[in-house]
Amino acid sequence: MGDKFLSPPVFAAELREISSRIKEFREIMAISAIDMARDIGISFETYEQYESGALDIPISVLYKISNRLGTDTTVLLTGEGPRMDTASVCRAGKCIQVERYPGYEYSSLAYNFKDRTMEPLLVTLDTQKSPAPLVRHSGQEFNYVVRGKVRVSVGTRDYDLEAGDSIYFDARLPHAQCALESGGADSAQFITIIQE
């Protein structure tokens, strides 16, 4: 997938591939689309748009879908299963990258490790893009700012963090991150570790 943001045509094609894999897994497991929507806690209409590729799938929903399907998010993202069970190395610029929202680029740092209990991601935020909508998911989340300034909204509070700062929070609360202008930089980065 390279080490750059996905261009819109590639992103649309990638989204269709992910949506197609989700539908294929769901059908193999004989789960109706209505049951899937109910099981992951979203409306049937929204689920249909995710599965058809008409609507981008938030990363939190992707985790719920993979859990319901009993598969790894890596399989849904790439079509291949993780292979490592002792250690998995992710070289700089070589990790699986997905732009799940405009302005949010996720690099999966442990995509090739089997049976992960945590999901570490390197997130790059574009300072010129509007923040993504608030999301919720089960479990807990840790964010560590690597570069720039990041505003982390959790519940009704905002926390402005700089490089070296971190936050740990209950991911069941509505939350989001956005890059803040900092010395002319056009992006900020943070590592998030999600444990559901």
N, C-alpha and C positions, 0 to 999 in steps of 0.2 A: 503493500500500500504506500510505500515511499515515506518520505519524511517531511512532506509539505501538506498544507491544507488541501483537501480534495476540491477539485473544481466542481461547479454545479452539475454538469452532465455526468461526471464520474460518481458524484455523491448520489444522484438520482438513480443511477444504475446499481450502485451498491445497496441503496435502500430497497430497491425491488428484489435484489438477491436475498437480503436478510428476510424480507417479508415472505418471499417464496419458501425459504427454509422453514420459517415458523409454520406456515400453512401445511407444508409437507409433514413436519413432525406431528402437528396437531391431528392431521388426518390419519397418520399411521397409528397414533395412540387412540383413535376413535373418540376424540373429544370434540364436541360440537363447538362452533364459534360462540354460541350463546353461553355455553358452560364455561368456556375459557374466559370470556369477558367477566362473567360473574366471579369466577375463581380468583382472578387477579384484581378485582375491585374497580372495573371501569365499565362504562356503558357499552352496550353491544355496537352501537353506531360508531363510537370511537375505535373500538377494537377492529371493526371491519375496515376502517380507514387505515389503521396500522398494517393489517394483513394484506391489504391491496397495494400498499406502497404509496397511497395518496397522502398520508400524513406521517411525518417523521416520528420515530419511536424514541421517547425519552429513555435514557440509560436506566433509570429506576424501573420503568415498565419492562425493559428488556430483561432485567434481573428476575422480575416476577414471572415473566413468560418462561424463561429458562428453568426456573425452579419448578414451575407447574409441569413443564415437559420432561423434567428429570434429566436435563442435559446441561452442559456447560455453556456459558455465554460465548465462549470462543467458537463453539460449533455453530451457533447462530450467526456470529459475525463473519466467520471465514469459511465455513463448510468443512472444517477439519477439527478433529478433537485434539486436546492437549496430550502431549506424549511423555512428559517428564514426571518422575515421581520422587526423585532424590533432590534435584536442584534444577532451576530454570534460570538461565542468564538472558537478560534483555540488553543487547548492546545499544549504545547511543544511536538514535535515528533509525533503528531496525525493529522497533516494537510495532505491534498492530495499532494503527491510528484510525480513529473514527471521529468525524465531526457530527455530533449528535444534535447540536443546536447551532444556528449561525453564531460564530464567534467563540464557540466552545470546541476545542480539539482535545480529544481524549487519547492517550497512549496507554494501552494495557501493558503493565510492567511485569505481569506474571501469567500471561495468556497461555503459556505452554506447560503450566504445572497442573497435573491432575488433582482433582478433588480439593481445590483451593477452599479455604475457610474464610479468606479475606480477598478483597479485590483492590489491589494497589493500582492507581492510575496517576499518570502525569497529565495535568490539565493545563492547557495554554488558553488564555483568555485574551481576546482582542479588545483594546481599550475603546475602540470606535463603535463597538457593537452594543446594543441594548442588552441588559441582563436577561437571562432565560427566566421563565416563570418559576415560581416556587414549586418544589417537589417534596414528596415525603416517601419514605420507604422504611421497611422494618430495620431493626438493628441500630448500630452506632456508626459514626463517621469521624474520621480524623483528617484534618487539613493542615499542611505545612507549606508555608509560602517559600518558594525557591528564588523567585525574581519578581521585582516590582511590588505593587501594592494591590491588595485584594480586599474587597468588602464582602464579608460573609454574613448573610442574613439568616438568623435562626429564630423562629417564632416571630416575636414582635421587635427583636433587637438586631442592630447592625454592629458588626465588629470590624474595624479597619485594621488590617494586618499588613506588616512589611516583611521583607525577606528575613527569615529566621524565626518569625512568629508562627504559632500554631494554635489550633482550636480543636477540641474534641466535643462532640455533641450527640444528643439523642436524635437520630435521623427520622424518627416518627413525627418530629416537628417540621412544619414547612420551612424549607431552606433553599438558598441559592447563593451563588458567588458571582461577583463581577469585578473586572479590572478597573482600578482607579488610575487616573493620569498620574504619571510619576516621571519627572525629568525628561519629558519628550518621548519616553518609551511607548511603543505601539502595542505592547502585550505584557502580560504578567503570567507567571507560572506557579502552580502549587501542586503538591502531591496529596492525593486523597487516598485514604485506605478505608474501604467500606466493609463492615462485617455485619452480615444479616443473620 
